């Protein structure tokens, strides 16, 4: 798991730092990874939530990291194209 990534299998067993997960929606699963620029700025988090408890294996979490990299690549390309225009 990379630095700054977060995964919790089932919030009912751990204190929940996210009110959305523990609140009225009754969410039982959260997995997230920061969306970080090449310069190291955190823009937000790509996360997956569910009302059912889930388990992520190492491959699942690598896929989440890959998806975050794709999102950041697209955002950075868009920002670059605006600078050129």
N, CA, C and O atoms as a Maestro MAE file, in Angstrom:
{
 s_m_m2io_version
 :::
 2.0.0
}

f_m_ct {
 s_m_title
 :::
 protein
 m_atom[340] {
  # First column is atom index #
  i_m_mmod_type
  r_m_x_coord
  r_m_y_coord
  r_m_z_coord
  i_m_residue_number
  s_m_chain_name
  s_m_pdb_residue_name
  s_m_pdb_atom_name
  i_m_atomic_number
  :::
  1 25 0.853 -1.167 0.000 1 A "UNK " " N  " 7
  2 3 0.000 0.000 0.000 1 A "UNK " " CA " 6
  3 2 0.897 1.227 0.000 1 A "UNK " " C  " 6
  4 15 1.867 1.282 0.757 1 A "UNK " " O  " 8
  5 25 0.592 2.202 -0.828 2 A "UNK " " N  " 7
  6 3 1.435 3.374 -0.943 2 A "UNK " " CA " 6
  7 2 1.186 4.360 0.192 2 A "UNK " " C  " 6
  8 15 0.162 4.301 0.874 2 A "UNK " " O  " 8
  9 25 2.128 5.253 0.377 3 A "UNK " " N  " 7
  10 3 2.020 6.269 1.415 3 A "UNK " " CA " 6
  11 2 0.775 7.114 1.190 3 A "UNK " " C  " 6
  12 15 0.529 7.578 0.077 3 A "UNK " " O  " 8
  13 25 0.003 7.310 2.229 4 A "UNK " " N  " 7
  14 3 -1.172 8.158 2.144 4 A "UNK " " CA " 6
  15 2 -2.437 7.447 1.722 4 A "UNK " " C  " 6
  16 15 -3.516 8.040 1.755 4 A "UNK " " O  " 8
  17 25 -2.333 6.210 1.334 5 A "UNK " " N  " 7
  18 3 -3.542 5.502 0.945 5 A "UNK " " CA " 6
  19 2 -4.247 4.996 2.188 5 A "UNK " " C  " 6
  20 15 -3.643 4.852 3.251 5 A "UNK " " O  " 8
  21 25 -5.526 4.730 2.039 6 A "UNK " " N  " 7
  22 3 -6.322 4.336 3.198 6 A "UNK " " CA " 6
  23 2 -7.274 3.230 2.801 6 A "UNK " " C  " 6
  24 15 -7.877 3.269 1.728 6 A "UNK " " O  " 8
  25 25 -7.405 2.260 3.657 7 A "UNK " " N  " 7
  26 3 -8.439 1.269 3.421 7 A "UNK " " CA " 6
  27 2 -8.917 0.739 4.757 7 A "UNK " " C  " 6
  28 15 -8.132 0.474 5.667 7 A "UNK " " O  " 8
  29 25 -10.173 0.601 4.843 8 A "UNK " " N  " 7
  30 3 -10.786 0.023 6.029 8 A "UNK " " CA " 6
  31 2 -11.796 -0.988 5.548 8 A "UNK " " C  " 6
  32 15 -12.648 -0.670 4.719 8 A "UNK " " O  " 8
  33 25 -11.715 -2.186 6.050 9 A "UNK " " N  " 7
  34 3 -12.567 -3.255 5.581 9 A "UNK " " CA " 6
  35 2 -13.987 -3.116 6.103 9 A "UNK " " C  " 6
  36 15 -14.943 -3.311 5.352 9 A "UNK " " O  " 8
  37 25 -14.139 -2.787 7.356 10 A "UNK " " N  " 7
  38 3 -15.477 -2.732 7.927 10 A "UNK " " CA " 6
  39 2 -15.466 -1.714 9.061 10 A "UNK " " C  " 6
  40 15 -14.827 -1.927 10.091 10 A "UNK " " O  " 8
  41 25 -16.176 -0.609 8.862 11 A "UNK " " N  " 7
  42 3 -16.142 0.475 9.849 11 A "UNK " " CA " 6
  43 2 -16.807 0.082 11.151 11 A "UNK " " C  " 6
  44 15 -16.525 0.697 12.179 11 A "UNK " " O  " 8
  45 25 -17.652 -0.883 11.153 12 A "UNK " " N  " 7
  46 3 -18.323 -1.245 12.405 12 A "UNK " " CA " 6
  47 2 -17.338 -1.798 13.422 12 A "UNK " " C  " 6
  48 15 -17.668 -1.872 14.605 12 A "UNK " " O  " 8
  49 25 -16.164 -2.181 13.010 13 A "UNK " " N  " 7
  50 3 -15.159 -2.724 13.925 13 A "UNK " " CA " 6
  51 2 -14.116 -1.694 14.336 13 A "UNK " " C  " 6
  52 15 -13.311 -1.959 15.228 13 A "UNK " " O  " 8
  53 25 -14.116 -0.534 13.708 14 A "UNK " " N  " 7
  54 3 -13.102 0.481 13.984 14 A "UNK " " CA " 6
  55 2 -13.756 1.844 14.125 14 A "UNK " " C  " 6
  56 15 -14.841 2.069 13.590 14 A "UNK " " O  " 8
  57 25 -13.096 2.774 14.855 15 A "UNK " " N  " 7
  58 3 -13.622 4.142 14.891 15 A "UNK " " CA " 6
  59 2 -13.624 4.724 13.476 15 A "UNK " " C  " 6
  60 15 -12.672 4.531 12.719 15 A "UNK " " O  " 8
  61 25 -14.661 5.415 13.136 16 A "UNK " " N  " 7
  62 3 -14.799 5.944 11.785 16 A "UNK " " CA " 6
  63 2 -14.484 7.437 11.756 16 A "UNK " " C  " 6
  64 15 -15.173 8.222 12.407 16 A "UNK " " O  " 8
  65 25 -13.447 7.842 11.007 17 A "UNK " " N  " 7
  66 3 -13.113 9.263 10.919 17 A "UNK " " CA " 6
  67 2 -14.000 10.017 9.940 17 A "UNK " " C  " 6
  68 15 -13.949 11.246 9.903 17 A "UNK " " O  " 8
  69 25 -14.796 9.337 9.159 18 A "UNK " " N  " 7
  70 3 -15.620 9.966 8.135 18 A "UNK " " CA " 6
  71 2 -17.086 9.891 8.538 18 A "UNK " " C  " 6
  72 15 -17.658 8.801 8.542 18 A "UNK " " O  " 8
  73 25 -17.715 11.021 8.878 19 A "UNK " " N  " 7
  74 3 -19.118 10.993 9.304 19 A "UNK " " CA " 6
  75 2 -20.057 10.356 8.274 19 A "UNK " " C  " 6
  76 15 -21.036 9.714 8.652 19 A "UNK " " O  " 8
  77 25 -19.772 10.524 6.988 20 A "UNK " " N  " 7
  78 3 -20.611 9.942 5.952 20 A "UNK " " CA " 6
  79 2 -20.678 8.424 6.098 20 A "UNK " " C  " 6
  80 15 -21.736 7.821 5.921 20 A "UNK " " O  " 8
  81 25 -19.556 7.824 6.417 21 A "UNK " " N  " 7
  82 3 -19.507 6.367 6.521 21 A "UNK " " CA " 6
  83 2 -20.274 5.885 7.744 21 A "UNK " " C  " 6
  84 15 -21.009 4.899 7.675 21 A "UNK " " O  " 8
  85 25 -20.105 6.571 8.849 22 A "UNK " " N  " 7
  86 3 -20.734 6.127 10.093 22 A "UNK " " CA " 6
  87 2 -22.151 6.659 10.258 22 A "UNK " " C  " 6
  88 15 -22.884 6.203 11.135 22 A "UNK " " O  " 8
  89 25 -22.541 7.609 9.433 23 A "UNK " " N  " 7
  90 3 -23.805 8.312 9.621 23 A "UNK " " CA " 6
  91 2 -25.022 7.625 9.049 23 A "UNK " " C  " 6
  92 15 -25.108 6.398 8.994 23 A "UNK " " O  " 8
  93 25 -25.952 8.443 8.628 24 A "UNK " " N  " 7
  94 3 -27.271 7.990 8.194 24 A "UNK " " CA " 6
  95 2 -27.243 7.027 7.017 24 A "UNK " " C  " 6
  96 15 -28.138 6.192 6.888 24 A "UNK " " O  " 8
  97 25 -26.244 7.122 6.164 25 A "UNK " " N  " 7
  98 3 -26.198 6.246 4.993 25 A "UNK " " CA " 6
  99 2 -25.865 4.802 5.364 25 A "UNK " " C  " 6
  100 15 -26.118 3.890 4.577 25 A "UNK " " O  " 8
  101 25 -25.311 4.591 6.530 26 A "UNK " " N  " 7
  102 3 -25.012 3.238 6.978 26 A "UNK " " CA " 6
  103 2 -23.946 2.540 6.160 26 A "UNK " " C  " 6
  104 15 -23.998 1.324 5.978 26 A "UNK " " O  " 8
  105 25 -22.984 3.291 5.666 27 A "UNK " " N  " 7
  106 3 -21.937 2.687 4.854 27 A "UNK " " CA " 6
  107 2 -21.022 1.827 5.712 27 A "UNK " " C  " 6
  108 15 -20.701 2.178 6.847 27 A "UNK " " O  " 8
  109 25 -20.614 0.709 5.158 28 A "UNK " " N  " 7
  110 3 -19.798 -0.271 5.869 28 A "UNK " " CA " 6
  111 2 -18.397 -0.423 5.276 28 A "UNK " " C  " 6
  112 15 -17.562 -1.134 5.836 28 A "UNK " " O  " 8
  113 25 -18.136 0.241 4.145 29 A "UNK " " N  " 7
  114 3 -16.857 0.040 3.473 29 A "UNK " " CA " 6
  115 2 -16.358 1.353 2.917 29 A "UNK " " C  " 6
  116 15 -17.130 2.146 2.377 29 A "UNK " " O  " 8
  117 25 -15.062 1.579 3.050 30 A "UNK " " N  " 7
  118 3 -14.399 2.745 2.464 30 A "UNK " " CA " 6
  119 2 -12.992 2.335 2.070 30 A "UNK " " C  " 6
  120 15 -12.269 1.723 2.857 30 A "UNK " " O  " 8
  121 25 -12.613 2.672 0.856 31 A "UNK " " N  " 7
  122 3 -11.226 2.512 0.411 31 A "UNK " " CA " 6
  123 2 -10.892 3.757 -0.388 31 A "UNK " " C  " 6
  124 15 -11.651 4.140 -1.278 31 A "UNK " " O  " 8
  125 25 -9.776 4.392 -0.089 32 A "UNK " " N  " 7
  126 3 -9.439 5.626 -0.781 32 A "UNK " " CA " 6
  127 2 -7.950 5.809 -0.944 32 A "UNK " " C  " 6
  128 15 -7.142 5.239 -0.211 32 A "UNK " " O  " 8
  129 25 -7.608 6.626 -1.931 33 A "UNK " " N  " 7
  130 3 -6.215 6.966 -2.195 33 A "UNK " " CA " 6
  131 2 -6.168 8.433 -2.614 33 A "UNK " " C  " 6
  132 15 -7.023 8.887 -3.374 33 A "UNK " " O  " 8
  133 25 -5.175 9.177 -2.124 34 A "UNK " " N  " 7
  134 3 -5.112 10.597 -2.469 34 A "UNK " " CA " 6
  135 2 -4.858 10.826 -3.955 34 A "UNK " " C  " 6
  136 15 -4.155 10.055 -4.608 34 A "UNK " " O  " 8
  137 25 -5.439 11.892 -4.467 35 A "UNK " " N  " 7
  138 3 -5.132 12.366 -5.815 35 A "UNK " " CA " 6
  139 2 -4.078 13.454 -5.629 35 A "UNK " " C  " 6
  140 15 -4.387 14.566 -5.200 35 A "UNK " " O  " 8
  141 25 -2.830 13.117 -5.957 36 A "UNK " " N  " 7
  142 3 -1.689 13.973 -5.665 36 A "UNK " " CA " 6
  143 2 -0.994 14.372 -6.961 36 A "UNK " " C  " 6
  144 15 -0.727 13.529 -7.818 36 A "UNK " " O  " 8
  145 25 -0.702 15.673 -7.097 37 A "UNK " " N  " 7
  146 3 0.010 16.153 -8.281 37 A "UNK " " CA " 6
  147 2 1.459 15.678 -8.256 37 A "UNK " " C  " 6
  148 15 1.952 15.194 -7.237 37 A "UNK " " O  " 8
  149 25 2.127 15.827 -9.392 38 A "UNK " " N  " 7
  150 3 3.545 15.461 -9.462 38 A "UNK " " CA " 6
  151 2 4.379 16.302 -8.504 38 A "UNK " " C  " 6
  152 15 5.437 15.876 -8.040 38 A "UNK " " O  " 8
  153 25 3.883 17.505 -8.216 39 A "UNK " " N  " 7
  154 3 4.595 18.396 -7.292 39 A "UNK " " CA " 6
  155 2 4.299 18.064 -5.833 39 A "UNK " " C  " 6
  156 15 4.881 18.669 -4.932 39 A "UNK " " O  " 8
  157 25 3.400 17.109 -5.590 40 A "UNK " " N  " 7
  158 3 3.112 16.684 -4.238 40 A "UNK " " CA " 6
  159 2 1.895 17.320 -3.588 40 A "UNK " " C  " 6
  160 15 1.652 17.104 -2.401 40 A "UNK " " O  " 8
  161 25 1.119 18.103 -4.343 41 A "UNK " " N  " 7
  162 3 -0.088 18.725 -3.796 41 A "UNK " " CA " 6
  163 2 -1.245 17.733 -3.814 41 A "UNK " " C  " 6
  164 15 -1.497 17.088 -4.832 41 A "UNK " " O  " 8
  165 25 -1.944 17.611 -2.697 42 A "UNK " " N  " 7
  166 3 -3.120 16.745 -2.620 42 A "UNK " " CA " 6
  167 2 -4.348 17.514 -3.100 42 A "UNK " " C  " 6
  168 15 -4.669 18.576 -2.565 42 A "UNK " " O  " 8
  169 25 -5.030 16.980 -4.103 43 A "UNK " " N  " 7
  170 3 -6.218 17.628 -4.660 43 A "UNK " " CA " 6
  171 2 -7.514 17.054 -4.114 43 A "UNK " " C  " 6
  172 15 -8.551 17.716 -4.154 43 A "UNK " " O  " 8
  173 25 -7.468 15.855 -3.614 44 A "UNK " " N  " 7
  174 3 -8.665 15.183 -3.128 44 A "UNK " " CA " 6
  175 2 -8.378 13.705 -2.976 44 A "UNK " " C  " 6
  176 15 -7.226 13.291 -2.854 44 A "UNK " " O  " 8
  177 25 -9.429 12.923 -2.985 45 A "UNK " " N  " 7
  178 3 -9.293 11.482 -2.803 45 A "UNK " " CA " 6
  179 2 -10.202 10.739 -3.762 45 A "UNK " " C  " 6
  180 15 -11.370 11.092 -3.928 45 A "UNK " " O  " 8
  181 25 -9.668 9.723 -4.383 46 A "UNK " " N  " 7
  182 3 -10.486 8.789 -5.145 46 A "UNK " " CA " 6
  183 2 -10.882 7.696 -4.171 46 A "UNK " " C  " 6
  184 15 -10.026 7.010 -3.612 46 A "UNK " " O  " 8
  185 25 -12.193 7.536 -3.967 47 A "UNK " " N  " 7
  186 3 -12.615 6.556 -2.975 47 A "UNK " " CA " 6
  187 2 -13.795 5.743 -3.476 47 A "UNK " " C  " 6
  188 15 -14.536 6.141 -4.375 47 A "UNK " " O  " 8
  189 25 -13.926 4.605 -2.860 48 A "UNK " " N  " 7
  190 3 -15.027 3.695 -3.122 48 A "UNK " " CA " 6
  191 2 -15.707 3.412 -1.801 48 A "UNK " " C  " 6
  192 15 -15.051 3.142 -0.796 48 A "UNK " " O  " 8
  193 25 -17.026 3.477 -1.809 49 A "UNK " " N  " 7
  194 3 -17.802 3.228 -0.604 49 A "UNK " " CA " 6
  195 2 -18.904 2.230 -0.911 49 A "UNK " " C  " 6
  196 15 -19.305 2.074 -2.064 49 A "UNK " " O  " 8
  197 25 -19.390 1.561 0.115 50 A "UNK " " N  " 7
  198 3 -20.465 0.598 -0.073 50 A "UNK " " CA " 6
  199 2 -21.191 0.404 1.244 50 A "UNK " " C  " 6
  200 15 -20.644 0.644 2.320 50 A "UNK " " O  " 8
  201 25 -22.416 -0.031 1.137 51 A "UNK " " N  " 7
  202 3 -23.198 -0.349 2.334 51 A "UNK " " CA " 6
  203 2 -22.908 -1.747 2.855 51 A "UNK " " C  " 6
  204 15 -23.303 -2.094 3.968 51 A "UNK " " O  " 8
  205 25 -22.232 -2.536 2.067 52 A "UNK " " N  " 7
  206 3 -21.859 -3.901 2.454 52 A "UNK " " CA " 6
  207 2 -20.378 -3.938 2.806 52 A "UNK " " C  " 6
  208 15 -19.572 -3.293 2.135 52 A "UNK " " O  " 8
  209 25 -20.005 -4.678 3.844 53 A "UNK " " N  " 7
  210 3 -18.576 -4.859 4.129 53 A "UNK " " CA " 6
  211 2 -17.898 -5.556 2.945 53 A "UNK " " C  " 6
  212 15 -18.472 -6.462 2.341 53 A "UNK " " O  " 8
  213 25 -16.716 -5.143 2.630 54 A "UNK " " N  " 7
  214 3 -15.947 -5.739 1.537 54 A "UNK " " CA " 6
  215 2 -14.518 -5.946 1.990 54 A "UNK " " C  " 6
  216 15 -14.073 -5.372 2.983 54 A "UNK " " O  " 8
  217 25 -13.821 -6.759 1.260 55 A "UNK " " N  " 7
  218 3 -12.405 -7.001 1.518 55 A "UNK " " CA " 6
  219 2 -11.640 -6.731 0.240 55 A "UNK " " C  " 6
  220 15 -12.010 -7.215 -0.830 55 A "UNK " " O  " 8
  221 25 -10.572 -5.957 0.353 56 A "UNK " " N  " 7
  222 3 -9.697 -5.707 -0.783 56 A "UNK " " CA " 6
  223 2 -8.429 -6.527 -0.615 56 A "UNK " " C  " 6
  224 15 -7.845 -6.568 0.468 56 A "UNK " " O  " 8
  225 25 -8.010 -7.173 -1.680 57 A "UNK " " N  " 7
  226 3 -6.712 -7.831 -1.644 57 A "UNK " " CA " 6
  227 2 -5.680 -6.879 -2.251 57 A "UNK " " C  " 6
  228 15 -6.029 -5.784 -2.691 57 A "UNK " " O  " 8
  229 25 -4.448 -7.283 -2.274 58 A "UNK " " N  " 7
  230 3 -3.375 -6.421 -2.775 58 A "UNK " " CA " 6
  231 2 -3.600 -6.003 -4.221 58 A "UNK " " C  " 6
  232 15 -3.333 -4.857 -4.582 58 A "UNK " " O  " 8
  233 25 -4.082 -6.910 -5.043 59 A "UNK " " N  " 7
  234 3 -4.346 -6.589 -6.449 59 A "UNK " " CA " 6
  235 2 -5.452 -5.544 -6.570 59 A "UNK " " C  " 6
  236 15 -5.352 -4.628 -7.385 59 A "UNK " " O  " 8
  237 25 -6.498 -5.677 -5.768 60 A "UNK " " N  " 7
  238 3 -7.576 -4.678 -5.783 60 A "UNK " " CA " 6
  239 2 -7.037 -3.298 -5.443 60 A "UNK " " C  " 6
  240 15 -7.403 -2.306 -6.073 60 A "UNK " " O  " 8
  241 25 -6.167 -3.242 -4.447 61 A "UNK " " N  " 7
  242 3 -5.650 -1.948 -4.036 61 A "UNK " " CA " 6
  243 2 -4.683 -1.383 -5.070 61 A "UNK " " C  " 6
  244 15 -4.638 -0.168 -5.262 61 A "UNK " " O  " 8
  245 25 -3.914 -2.228 -5.738 62 A "UNK " " N  " 7
  246 3 -3.063 -1.745 -6.840 62 A "UNK " " CA " 6
  247 2 -3.927 -1.178 -7.960 62 A "UNK " " C  " 6
  248 15 -3.560 -0.187 -8.590 62 A "UNK " " O  " 8
  249 25 -5.077 -1.810 -8.208 63 A "UNK " " N  " 7
  250 3 -6.004 -1.285 -9.220 63 A "UNK " " CA " 6
  251 2 -6.509 0.088 -8.814 63 A "UNK " " C  " 6
  252 15 -6.604 0.978 -9.658 63 A "UNK " " O  " 8
  253 25 -6.832 0.280 -7.547 64 A "UNK " " N  " 7
  254 3 -7.249 1.592 -7.054 64 A "UNK " " CA " 6
  255 2 -6.141 2.617 -7.260 64 A "UNK " " C  " 6
  256 15 -6.408 3.743 -7.678 64 A "UNK " " O  " 8
  257 25 -4.905 2.237 -6.971 65 A "UNK " " N  " 7
  258 3 -3.771 3.142 -7.199 65 A "UNK " " CA " 6
  259 2 -3.618 3.475 -8.680 65 A "UNK " " C  " 6
  260 15 -3.335 4.620 -9.031 65 A "UNK " " O  " 8
  261 25 -3.804 2.481 -9.552 66 A "UNK " " N  " 7
  262 3 -3.724 2.713 -10.994 66 A "UNK " " CA " 6
  263 2 -4.820 3.674 -11.455 66 A "UNK " " C  " 6
  264 15 -4.566 4.564 -12.267 66 A "UNK " " O  " 8
  265 25 -6.032 3.496 -10.941 67 A "UNK " " N  " 7
  266 3 -7.129 4.401 -11.303 67 A "UNK " " CA " 6
  267 2 -6.835 5.825 -10.855 67 A "UNK " " C  " 6
  268 15 -7.121 6.773 -11.586 67 A "UNK " " O  " 8
  269 25 -6.272 5.987 -9.672 68 A "UNK " " N  " 7
  270 3 -5.904 7.321 -9.192 68 A "UNK " " CA " 6
  271 2 -4.841 7.939 -10.101 68 A "UNK " " C  " 6
  272 15 -4.893 9.136 -10.387 68 A "UNK " " O  " 8
  273 25 -3.885 7.140 -10.555 69 A "UNK " " N  " 7
  274 3 -2.853 7.640 -11.463 69 A "UNK " " CA " 6
  275 2 -3.459 8.079 -12.797 69 A "UNK " " C  " 6
  276 15 -3.035 9.083 -13.370 69 A "UNK " " O  " 8
  277 25 -4.445 7.335 -13.290 70 A "UNK " " N  " 7
  278 3 -5.123 7.707 -14.537 70 A "UNK " " CA " 6
  279 2 -5.861 9.031 -14.360 70 A "UNK " " C  " 6
  280 15 -5.787 9.901 -15.228 70 A "UNK " " O  " 8
  281 25 -6.567 9.189 -13.251 71 A "UNK " " N  " 7
  282 3 -7.287 10.434 -12.976 71 A "UNK " " CA " 6
  283 2 -6.310 11.605 -12.936 71 A "UNK " " C  " 6
  284 15 -6.559 12.645 -13.546 71 A "UNK " " O  " 8
  285 25 -5.202 11.439 -12.221 72 A "UNK " " N  " 7
  286 3 -4.235 12.534 -12.117 72 A "UNK " " CA " 6
  287 2 -3.585 12.834 -13.458 72 A "UNK " " C  " 6
  288 15 -3.344 13.999 -13.775 72 A "UNK " " O  " 8
  289 25 -3.300 11.821 -14.242 73 A "UNK " " N  " 7
  290 3 -2.730 12.049 -15.569 73 A "UNK " " CA " 6
  291 2 -3.690 12.875 -16.421 73 A "UNK " " C  " 6
  292 15 -3.275 13.827 -17.083 73 A "UNK " " O  " 8
  293 25 -4.965 12.513 -16.404 74 A "UNK " " N  " 7
  294 3 -5.958 13.259 -17.178 74 A "UNK " " CA " 6
  295 2 -6.083 14.700 -16.687 74 A "UNK " " C  " 6
  296 15 -6.149 15.627 -17.495 74 A "UNK " " O  " 8
  297 25 -6.115 14.889 -15.379 75 A "UNK " " N  " 7
  298 3 -6.209 16.251 -14.839 75 A "UNK " " CA " 6
  299 2 -4.990 17.084 -15.208 75 A "UNK " " C  " 6
  300 15 -5.122 18.246 -15.589 75 A "UNK " " O  " 8
  301 25 -3.816 16.501 -15.097 76 A "UNK " " N  " 7
  302 3 -2.605 17.244 -15.422 76 A "UNK " " CA " 6
  303 2 -2.506 17.552 -16.909 76 A "UNK " " C  " 6
  304 15 -2.012 18.617 -17.281 76 A "UNK " " O  " 8
  305 25 -2.966 16.639 -17.774 77 A "UNK " " N  " 7
  306 3 -2.995 16.924 -19.211 77 A "UNK " " CA " 6
  307 2 -3.954 18.063 -19.518 77 A "UNK " " C  " 6
  308 15 -3.655 18.926 -20.344 77 A "UNK " " O  " 8
  309 25 -5.105 18.066 -18.855 78 A "UNK " " N  " 7
  310 3 -6.069 19.135 -19.052 78 A "UNK " " CA " 6
  311 2 -5.500 20.479 -18.598 78 A "UNK " " C  " 6
  312 15 -5.667 21.488 -19.282 78 A "UNK " " O  " 8
  313 25 -4.840 20.490 -17.463 79 A "UNK " " N  " 7
  314 3 -4.231 21.729 -16.975 79 A "UNK " " CA " 6
  315 2 -3.141 22.207 -17.931 79 A "UNK " " C  " 6
  316 15 -3.027 23.404 -18.195 79 A "UNK " " O  " 8
  317 25 -2.345 21.282 -18.447 80 A "UNK " " N  " 7
  318 3 -1.288 21.638 -19.391 80 A "UNK " " CA " 6
  319 2 -1.867 22.205 -20.679 80 A "UNK " " C  " 6
  320 15 -1.333 23.177 -21.212 80 A "UNK " " O  " 8
  321 25 -2.941 21.624 -21.188 81 A "UNK " " N  " 7
  322 3 -3.533 22.101 -22.437 81 A "UNK " " CA " 6
  323 2 -4.113 23.511 -22.250 81 A "UNK " " C  " 6
  324 15 -4.111 24.302 -23.193 81 A "UNK " " O  " 8
  325 25 -4.602 23.829 -21.063 82 A "UNK " " N  " 7
  326 3 -5.111 25.185 -20.801 82 A "UNK " " CA " 6
  327 2 -3.990 26.198 -20.744 82 A "UNK " " C  " 6
  328 15 -4.173 27.351 -21.136 82 A "UNK " " O  " 8
  329 25 -2.824 25.779 -20.256 83 A "UNK " " N  " 7
  330 3 -1.665 26.690 -20.207 83 A "UNK " " CA " 6
  331 2 -1.166 27.008 -21.604 83 A "UNK " " C  " 6
  332 15 -0.726 28.128 -21.863 83 A "UNK " " O  " 8
  333 25 -1.226 26.041 -22.507 84 A "UNK " " N  " 7
  334 3 -0.749 26.209 -23.871 84 A "UNK " " CA " 6
  335 2 -1.706 27.094 -24.681 84 A "UNK " " C  " 6
  336 15 -1.263 27.859 -25.537 84 A "UNK " " O  " 8
  337 25 -2.996 26.993 -24.417 85 A "UNK " " N  " 7
  338 3 -4.011 27.732 -25.189 85 A "UNK " " CA " 6
  339 2 -3.908 29.212 -25.011 85 A "UNK " " C  " 6
  340 15 -4.691 29.960 -25.595 85 A "UNK " " O  " 8
  :::
 }
 m_bond[339] {
  # First column is bond index #
  i_m_from
  i_m_to
  i_m_order
  :::
  1 1 2 1
  2 2 3 1
  3 3 4 2
  4 3 5 1
  5 5 6 1
  6 6 7 1
  7 7 8 2
  8 7 9 1
  9 9 10 1
  10 10 11 1
  11 11 12 2
  12 11 13 1
  13 13 14 1
  14 14 15 1
  15 15 16 2
  16 15 17 1
  17 17 18 1
  18 18 19 1
  19 19 20 2
  20 19 21 1
  21 21 22 1
  22 22 23 1
  23 23 24 2
  24 23 25 1
  25 25 26 1
  26 26 27 1
  27 27 28 2
  28 27 29 1
  29 29 30 1
  30 30 31 1
  31 31 32 2
  32 31 33 1
  33 33 34 1
  34 34 35 1
  35 35 36 2
  36 35 37 1
  37 37 38 1
  38 38 39 1
  39 39 40 2
  40 39 41 1
  41 41 42 1
  42 42 43 1
  43 43 44 2
  44 43 45 1
  45 45 46 1
  46 46 47 1
  47 47 48 2
  48 47 49 1
  49 49 50 1
  50 50 51 1
  51 51 52 2
  52 51 53 1
  53 53 54 1
  54 54 55 1
  55 55 56 2
  56 55 57 1
  57 57 58 1
  58 58 59 1
  59 59 60 2
  60 59 61 1
  61 61 62 1
  62 62 63 1
  63 63 64 2
  64 63 65 1
  65 65 66 1
  66 66 67 1
  67 67 68 2
  68 67 69 1
  69 69 70 1
  70 70 71 1
  71 71 72 2
  72 71 73 1
  73 73 74 1
  74 74 75 1
  75 75 76 2
  76 75 77 1
  77 77 78 1
  78 78 79 1
  79 79 80 2
  80 79 81 1
  81 81 82 1
  82 82 83 1
  83 83 84 2
  84 83 85 1
  85 85 86 1
  86 86 87 1
  87 87 88 2
  88 87 89 1
  89 89 90 1
  90 90 91 1
  91 91 92 2
  92 91 93 1
  93 93 94 1
  94 94 95 1
  95 95 96 2
  96 95 97 1
  97 97 98 1
  98 98 99 1
  99 99 100 2
  100 99 101 1
  101 101 102 1
  102 102 103 1
  103 103 104 2
  104 103 105 1
  105 105 106 1
  106 106 107 1
  107 107 108 2
  108 107 109 1
  109 109 110 1
  110 110 111 1
  111 111 112 2
  112 111 113 1
  113 113 114 1
  114 114 115 1
  115 115 116 2
  116 115 117 1
  117 117 118 1
  118 118 119 1
  119 119 120 2
  120 119 121 1
  121 121 122 1
  122 122 123 1
  123 123 124 2
  124 123 125 1
  125 125 126 1
  126 126 127 1
  127 127 128 2
  128 127 129 1
  129 129 130 1
  130 130 131 1
  131 131 132 2
  132 131 133 1
  133 133 134 1
  134 134 135 1
  135 135 136 2
  136 135 137 1
  137 137 138 1
  138 138 139 1
  139 139 140 2
  140 139 141 1
  141 141 142 1
  142 142 143 1
  143 143 144 2
  144 143 145 1
  145 145 146 1
  146 146 147 1
  147 147 148 2
  148 147 149 1
  149 149 150 1
  150 150 151 1
  151 151 152 2
  152 151 153 1
  153 153 154 1
  154 154 155 1
  155 155 156 2
  156 155 157 1
  157 157 158 1
  158 158 159 1
  159 159 160 2
  160 159 161 1
  161 161 162 1
  162 162 163 1
  163 163 164 2
  164 163 165 1
  165 165 166 1
  166 166 167 1
  167 167 168 2
  168 167 169 1
  169 169 170 1
  170 170 171 1
  171 171 172 2
  172 171 173 1
  173 173 174 1
  174 174 175 1
  175 175 176 2
  176 175 177 1
  177 177 178 1
  178 178 179 1
  179 179 180 2
  180 179 181 1
  181 181 182 1
  182 182 183 1
  183 183 184 2
  184 183 185 1
  185 185 186 1
  186 186 187 1
  187 187 188 2
  188 187 189 1
  189 189 190 1
  190 190 191 1
  191 191 192 2
  192 191 193 1
  193 193 194 1
  194 194 195 1
  195 195 196 2
  196 195 197 1
  197 197 198 1
  198 198 199 1
  199 199 200 2
  200 199 201 1
  201 201 202 1
  202 202 203 1
  203 203 204 2
  204 203 205 1
  205 205 206 1
  206 206 207 1
  207 207 208 2
  208 207 209 1
  209 209 210 1
  210 210 211 1
  211 211 212 2
  212 211 213 1
  213 213 214 1
  214 214 215 1
  215 215 216 2
  216 215 217 1
  217 217 218 1
  218 218 219 1
  219 219 220 2
  220 219 221 1
  221 221 222 1
  222 222 223 1
  223 223 224 2
  224 223 225 1
  225 225 226 1
  226 226 227 1
  227 227 228 2
  228 227 229 1
  229 229 230 1
  230 230 231 1
  231 231 232 2
  232 231 233 1
  233 233 234 1
  234 234 235 1
  235 235 236 2
  236 235 237 1
  237 237 238 1
  238 238 239 1
  239 239 240 2
  240 239 241 1
  241 241 242 1
  242 242 243 1
  243 243 244 2
  244 243 245 1
  245 245 246 1
  246 246 247 1
  247 247 248 2
  248 247 249 1
  249 249 250 1
  250 250 251 1
  251 251 252 2
  252 251 253 1
  253 253 254 1
  254 254 255 1
  255 255 256 2
  256 255 257 1
  257 257 258 1
  258 258 259 1
  259 259 260 2
  260 259 261 1
  261 261 262 1
  262 262 263 1
  263 263 264 2
  264 263 265 1
  265 265 266 1
  266 266 267 1
  267 267 268 2
  268 267 269 1
  269 269 270 1
  270 270 271 1
  271 271 272 2
  272 271 273 1
  273 273 274 1
  274 274 275 1
  275 275 276 2
  276 275 277 1
  277 277 278 1
  278 278 279 1
  279 279 280 2
  280 279 281 1
  281 281 282 1
  282 282 283 1
  283 283 284 2
  284 283 285 1
  285 285 286 1
  286 286 287 1
  287 287 288 2
  288 287 289 1
  289 289 290 1
  290 290 291 1
  291 291 292 2
  292 291 293 1
  293 293 294 1
  294 294 295 1
  295 295 296 2
  296 295 297 1
  297 297 298 1
  298 298 299 1
  299 299 300 2
  300 299 301 1
  301 301 302 1
  302 302 303 1
  303 303 304 2
  304 303 305 1
  305 305 306 1
  306 306 307 1
  307 307 308 2
  308 307 309 1
  309 309 310 1
  310 310 311 1
  311 311 312 2
  312 311 313 1
  313 313 314 1
  314 314 315 1
  315 315 316 2
  316 315 317 1
  317 317 318 1
  318 318 319 1
  319 319 320 2
  320 319 321 1
  321 321 322 1
  322 322 323 1
  323 323 324 2
  324 323 325 1
  325 325 326 1
  326 326 327 1
  327 327 328 2
  328 327 329 1
  329 329 330 1
  330 330 331 1
  331 331 332 2
  332 331 333 1
  333 333 334 1
  334 334 335 1
  335 335 336 2
  336 335 337 1
  337 337 338 1
  338 338 339 1
  339 339 340 2
  :::
 }
}
